[in-house]
Amino acid sequence: MTSSTSTNETPLKSGHPRIVLLGMILGGWAWRLAGLTTQSLWRDEVDSLRFAMRPLPEVLAAFTRPGENGPLFYLLLRPWLQVGGQSEFSLRFPSVWLGIIAIPLIYQWGRYLIDHHRSGWGGLLAALLLAVNPYHVWYSQEARMYSLIVVMILMVLWTFKEAIEKGKWWRWGLWYIFISLSFYIHVLSVLVLAVIISWVLFLPTWRRRWRSALGAITLLILPYLPLIGWQWALLTNINFRTGHPFVPFGKMMQTLLGVQLQGVLPAANWTFSLVFFLLGSAIFLPSLQKKAVGVLSIWWLLPPIILYTITTITPLFTDRYLIWTLPAMLLLWALGSRQLSLQHRWLAGVIIAGLTVLQIHQGWRQMTTIIKPDIRSAAIFVSSHRQPNDLTIFLMPYIRYTYRYYDPGHYPWAEAPYANREPDASQVPEHMKRLTQGYAGVWVIESEAAFYDRKGLIRTWLNSHAQLQTEAHFTFVDVFYYRVTDNTPE
């Protein structure tokens, strides 16, 4: 995957790339720290805290329990929380650092694929695009495993590249360690094996070493056959529900490209033209980079293709599950910019400048807009108005973990009854009667209520048996306060 560098490109002096890269790393670090606590924690982040702080035997048992995802992330998070505390800042801080580690890693990939190990602009451009990318910034500010899995997959692919090109048992050993760890950080990281196998088949120099690759992959798979077995049994079980809707392949790819360009907040459709121009430049302009285009296209396209095949059996698509394909897309943009700059340097500069400004703007929007369910504000409101004889009901019940993170005091609370199917729906009146018996007031905290009561039966009962006194509405969270007036039997 090497070729001569065009004479039209001016290599950087040996010391300059490191200085520029260091500036990008520091800027990316500051950008990710900015607004780190703007968003309220959402339920998955509180799960990270809960799962990491379980008794150690329970944390370790998760490595062999079917249906668990990311047990290694929780185990790694545990000592940090014991030292750094459990504040919002502390909980999210490891993700910031993991997001920063990815910047020099993508720089190395850019040097390899675009600059051919020379000190050109390709690696630095890829690093810049990752440093400001709003999608990567978002998950570098979330207490989940997604910034970690980006780092792990970058290392998995790099160590495999090093092993198959240079040999030596210790390089294969490093690859084995990184890919084994990645399986226990996110279950869908197993799809990276398909990328690796496809690279071996695609690249002639790697194809000649297929025996080494086959031996390494076989050695890797054998210990994980039981893991593969129970995961497949789970996915193909007709009674297993992931909670994800089925997404057509076209919509899946549109979503993936959209978030990787714009972040979690949509922008104008014309912004896609910037990346389409760069992708077209990478693919269609005359160059010696076709192997790099193929390698990166496999990295970006193959995982969603396989995931789509799985979703025809069990719907499983969420864009963040494939966040580790983001570096491939950014490298394609950097490659397209390099190809374009060889013919129209000013045009390439304008497009990259526009893309950078767009992504910084989208990152700023994410940092200044409340996007996640604002349970923090709801908890502040309720805790400041709650009376001693009030009951707090959570609808849906799972949000109680997040709510009680912000309002952990001693007060009566209850889970709302399930009302989305019979016979549960018909029992709601009796259940609500029992729950509210003896209380003067009832607080209802609603978030994602349709998962539990899509017809609104619980609030219908309260409207008939109590008087609505106060309501407050926050982002994806609604609060209602009732004074109970009627507890007579139905």
N, C-alpha and C positions, 0 to 999 in steps of 0.2 A: 504494500500500500504506500509506496514511495515514488516520487518523481522529482524531477528537477524543478527548482523554484524559478518562476519567470523573472527575467532580467528587468522587467518593468516595476518590480516590487523592491522597495528599498528596505533591506533588513535593518532592524534596530541595533544600536550598539549594545554590547553584551550586558552592561549594567542597567540599561534603561527599562527592559521588561520587568525586572524585579521591583524597581521603584514604582512603575505604573501599576503593577499588580498589587503591591502593598497598599497603594492609594485606593484601589478598588475594594480591597478587603476591608480596610478601615471605613470607607464610605458605606459599604454594604452592611457592616456591623452597626454603624450609627443609624442607618436607615431602618434596620430591623428592630433596634431598640426603641426607635421613635414610635409612640403609640402602642407599646407592647401591652399595656393594660387598658386600652380604650374599650375593647370588647369585653362584655361579661363572659365568664366561663360558660361553655355549653356542656351538655350532658356527657359527651364523649371525653372532654377534658377532665371533668370530675371523675369519670371512670378511670382515667389514667392515675389519678391520685388514689382512688379507692383500691384499685387492683395492685398498685405498687406498695401500698401500706398494709395489705393483708398480712397475717402471720406468714413468716417465711416458708413454712411447709406448704401453705396454700399457693403461694407464688410459684414454688417449684413444681407443685402438682399440675399447674396449668400447662406445663410442657408436654404432658401426655394426655390431656383431657380433650376429647373431640369437640370441635367448634370454637376452641380458643384461638384468638388471633393476636399476635404481638407479645407473647409472654416474655421474650427477652427484653423488649423495650421497658416493660414494667420492672423487671429485675434490675436493669441498668439505671432506671430513674430512682429506684428506692434509696440508695445511699445518698444521692444528691438531696433528696427531700429531707432526709434525716439530718443533714448538715445545714442546708440552705433554708429550711422551713417550707411552709405550705401556702405562702401567699401567691396571688396571681402572678406576680413578677417572677418569683422563684420557680413556680411550676412551669412557666413558659421559657425560662432563661436557657435551659439546655438546647431547646430547639433553635434558638438564635445562633448559638455557637455551631451547631451542626449545619445550619444553613450557610454559615461563613466557610466552613471546611470545604463545602462543595465548590466554592469559587476557584481555588487553586487546582482542584481536581479537573474541572472542566477546562481550565487553562491548559493543563497537560494534554487533554484530548484534542484541543484545538491546535496545539503545536504539532501533535502527531499526525492528525488528519489533514490539516490545512497548511501549516507551515513546514511540515516534514522535518520537525525537530529544529528548524532554524528559529531565530528570534524575530519572527515577523509579527504582523498585526492580528493574524487569525485567532490565536489563542487568547490574546488580550481582548479582542472583540467579543469572543464567546464569554469570557469572564465578566465583561461589562454587562452583557445582556442578561446574565444570570444575577448579577449584583442588583440590578434594578427591576428584575422581572416581578410583577405584582403577585403572580400566582405562587412563586417560590417564597416571596416575602410573607405572604399570608400564612403559609404553612411553617415558616420559620418563626411565626408568632403564635403558634398553637401548640398546646401541650399534648401532642400526639406523635406517632412514629414517622410521620411523612417526610420531614426534613432528614431524619436518620436514614430512611430507606433510599433516598436519593444518593446520599454519600455511599451507602453500602453497595448499590448497584454500580455506581461509577467505579468503585474499587473492585467489584467482582469482574467487570468487563476488562478493566485495566490489567489486573493480575492474570487473567486468562490470556490476554494479548501478550504479556510479557512471557508467560510460560510456554506458549506454543511457538513463539518466535525465537526465544533464547534458550529454552529447555531448562534443565536442572530441577532436581526433585524438590528443592526448597521453594521454587517459584510455584510449582504445582501445589505444594503444601499451603502456601499463602492463599492461593485461589480456593482451595478446598475449605479453608477456615472462613474466608469471607462469604462464600456462597452458602455454607452451612449455617452461619449466623443469620444471614438474610432471611432464610426460611422461617426463622423464629421471630423475626421482626415484623414481617407481613407475609401472610400465606400466599398471596398472589405473586410474590417475588420468584416463585418457581417458574413463572413464565420466562424469566431471563434465560433459562436453559434452551428454550426454543430459539432465542436470539443467537446464542453462542453456536448452536448446531448449524443454524442457517449461515452464520459467518464462515464456519469451516467449509461448508459446501460452496459458498459463493467465491471465496478468495483462493486462487490457485496455489499460492504459496502455503496457505494453511491447509488446503485440501491434501497436499502431499504429506502432511503430518497427521493424517486422520487417525492413525493407530494410537498416537499419544492422546489425542482428544477423546477418542472412544474409550480408552482405558480409564482416563480420569473421570469421565462422566459416569461410566459403569460403576467405578469404585465409589462415586458420590451417591448414586441412586440406591445401591443395595441397602445401606443402613436405613433408608427412608421409605422402603417399601411398605412397612406397616402404616406410616404416616399417610402415604398416598392412598392406601386402602381405605382408611376410615374417612379421609376427606372426600374420596369419590363416592363412598356409600352415603355420606351426608348430603352431597350435592344432588345425587340421583334419587334421594328419598322423596316421594311425592308429598309427604307430610311435613317436609322441612321448608320453612318460609324464611327468606332473608329480609323481607320488608322492602325490597327494591322493586320498582316496576320494570317491565320489559322495555328496553330501548332499542329501536331499529338501528342497524349498523350506521346508516347515513347520519342519523341524529347523534349517535355516539361519537363519530369522528368530528362532527361539527362542534359538539360540546367540548371535546378534548382540545381542539385547536382554539376555540373561543377563550377558554379559561387560561390556556398557556400564553395567549397573546394579551388578553384584557384583564386577567385576574378574576375575582369572584363577582365583580360588578360589571355588567355589560357596558360596552361603549358603542359608538356609531359603527354601522356596518362597513363604512368606507375604510376603516382602519385595517380590515383584512387585506385590502389591496397592497399595503406595505409588505406584508409577509408573502403574499402571492408573487409579488415582483421579485423578491429575494429568492424564493423557492424556484421560480422559473429561471432565474439567472444561474442558480446552482445546477439545474437539470439540463438546460438547453444551450447555454453559452458554450462555445468550444473551449475545452480544457483537458487537462490530464487528471482531473479529479473525479472521474466517473466511479472509481472504486469507493472513494469516500462517500459519494452520494448514495451508492448502493448499501454500504455499511450502515449509514445513518438512517436511511429509509427503512431498512429491516428493523433497526432498533425502535423506530417510532411506530411503524405500521403493524408489525407482527403481533405484539402483545394484545392490542385491541381486537385484532382479527380472532385470535384464540379465545379471548375473553367473550367475544360475541358468540362464538360457538358454544361456550359453556352456558351463556345466558339463555340459549334456546332450550336448555334443560331446566336451569334454575336462574332466574333474573339476579344479576350480581353486579351490574355496572354502576359505579360511582367514579367520577373523574379522578378523585384523589387517589384511588387505588392504583392508577397508572401514572402517578406523578413522576415516577422514575424514567418515563419516556421524554420528559421535558428537556433534559440536556441534549438529546438527539435533535429536537426541533431547533433549539437555539444554535447548535453547531451548524445545522443546515442554513440558518439565516446568516451566520457568520461566513460560511462558505460561499453563499450566493453574493454577499457583499464583496468578498474578495474577488470573485469572478467578474462582477460588474465593474469594480474599481480598475481592473486592468484595461477596460475600454472607456469607461466614463467615470472617472474618479469623483468628479463633483456630484454626479447623480447618486452614486453609492453613499457619499457623505451626507447628502440631503436625506436620503431614506433612513439611514442609521440614526441620524440626529432626530428625525421625526419619530422614529420608533422608540428611541430612548426617552424623549420628552413624553410621548404617550404613556409609556410604562411607568414613568415617575408620577405622572398625573394620576394614573389609575391606582398606584400605590398610595398616594396622598388621599384619594377618595376613600380607600379602604380604611385608612387610619383615622379619618374624621367622620365616618358614617357608621352608625350603629347597625350592624348586619346580623350578628348572632342574637338569639333570643335573650332579651335584656332582663334576665332573672335577677340580676344584681339590683337594678332599680326597683323591681317589684318587691324584693325582700326588704329594701330600705323603707318603702312606702308602707307595707303591711306591718313591719315590726314597730314602726313609729305610731301606728293607729290601733294596734291590737289591744283588746280588753281582756281582763283575766278570765272571763267565762266564754271565750270565743274558741271555736273549732276551726282549724285550717284544713281544707280538703284540696288535694292535688289531683289535677286532671290535665294530662295523663299522669298516673302515679309515679313514673320513673323520674320525673323532673324533681321529685322531692330531694334527691341526692344533691342536685345543684342548688336548689333553694336553701337547703339546710347548711350548705357550705357558707352561705352569706347570712343566714339567720339560724344559728345553731342552738338557740336557747331552749329552755324547757317550757313547752307549751303543747296542748293537745293537738294532734293532727291525725289525718286518716287518708287512705287511698280512696279515690272515687271508684264506685262499682263499674265493672265492665258492662257496656250497653250496646255493643255492636252486633249482637246476635242473640237469638232465642236459645234457651229460656232466660238468659241473663237480663235482657231488656225488660221483660215482664216483671222481674223481681226488683227493678230499680226503686219503685216507690217504697216497698217494704225495707229495702236496704238503706235508703236515705233516711227513713223514719228512725231506724235504729241508730244510725250514725249521729244524727243531730239531737237525739233525745238528751235533755238535760242541759243543753247549751243555749245561751242567750243570743249568740251571734255566730255566723258562719262566714269564713273567708274562703272563696274559691279561687285557686290559682290555676289558670288555664294556659297551656302551651302544647301545641300539637294534639289538641283535644280530639280531633277527628279519628285518631288511632283508637280511641276508647269510647267515644260517644258522638258519632257523626250526626245523629238526629237531634242532639241537644236535649236528651231526656232528663238529664240531671238538673240543668238549670230550669227546665220547664217545671219540674217538681218544686224547686225552690221558689220560683215565681208564684206558685199556687199556695205555698205553705209558709212563706216568709216575705218580708218587705225589703226590697232592694234599697239600701241606704247610700252606698258609695260604689263607684266603679272607677278604675284607672286603667289606661291602656298604654303599653310599652311595646317595643319592637318584638313581635311574635309572642307576647305575653299579655294576658288580660287578667285583671283582678276585679272581683265582685264581692261586696260585703252585704250580707243579709242579716236582718233581725228576725229571729224565729218567732212566729205568731201562732202557728197551728201545728200541734203534734198529736192531733187526734188520729185514731186508726183509720186506714183506708176502708 
